[in-house]
């Protein structure tokens, strides 16, 4: 009887020990999985949400939270954060600009345009807003509006190749081909890899050759 008892124990005890170890391991794995399953973006959102919860007036963290939502295409949550900021800081250009990009990505073109115009009302030489709005008008062939919004920014930031290119398109739109050519050259001076400017300059050169009014473009930078 005693032998049978000890025989049973000698079999059961190792089995129970192994089962216990496995159970602990499984439990630990289950506990750890949610944390390890978080992406870097989700972890960043979680950290920023904690920062905002701890200090609701930390608008820098709130702006970063909104931008991180925006990168994750969680637009409604991003807009919620931007709305909170703009209630306290209605002239926050970064917030307005990011909001305009959301409207653009959502296909709300008019809202995007109006928000970008608001940015330029606050600061007429806001390069990113001028570029985005210039692209909006270029896509619609509204060359006068393009020149109006890009002009002040390109005057104060002549080194912005994309602005020079957009101004060139605006001038070309009113048949000022020499003015457009000069802008494309400046665009390539500051942004030698800007293929769109090089293409437009080449087309104008070909047009000049065809009409017998060729202008030397040998000083234009070559693509790298």
LINGI-V851054 format. One record per run of one state. SS is the DSSP state (A for helix, B for strand, O for the rest). FROM is the first residue (numbers start at 1). TO is the last residue. If there is no record, write none. Layout:
ss->(SS/SS)
from->(FROM/FROM)
to->(TO/TO)
This chain:
ss->(O/A/O/A/O/A/O/A/O/A/O/A/O/A/O/A/O/A/O/A/O/A/O)
from->(1/2/38/40/55/59/72/75/89/93/106/109/123/127/140/143/157/161/174/177/191/195/212)
to->(1/37/39/54/58/71/74/88/92/105/108/122/126/139/142/156/160/173/176/190/194/211/224)
